[in-house]
Amino acid sequence: PAHVIGLIFLPQPQNNDHAENKQIMAGASRLIRILILESAYLISTLRCERVIHGTNNSENTIKTRWVNVIDKRLQLDRVLASKIRRNPKTTTQVEHTWSDIIYNSPQPPEHNWVTNLEVLVDIRLPRHLQTEATR
């Protein structure tokens, strides 16, 4: 068997005739692609910093940087939907991509969180990754 490094294979969603289900699956698929790409880029950046500059980041620093990267991507999607494209298709795409993460926060946002560019607070890491220092 050949050794392949750097590829991630994801299962394809089942074909379903329901339009809403397809949109939700497309949003989940888009979210996982965003998370993988942004995480891979951060890993590459951290490795370069370690090799070139000799910087060793703590676990807490890496977690904080990851949350910041994902939050910036969420904000970019919101700006695209509300300021640049301004169409219902883009707004729906952003909502289906991020809604599961947004609505699981302690303070659920208002119904038009995609186009209302007020601050969204609190993207939380999964519970098992948190330590006492990060709570």
Disulfide bonds with the S-S distance in Angstrom:
none
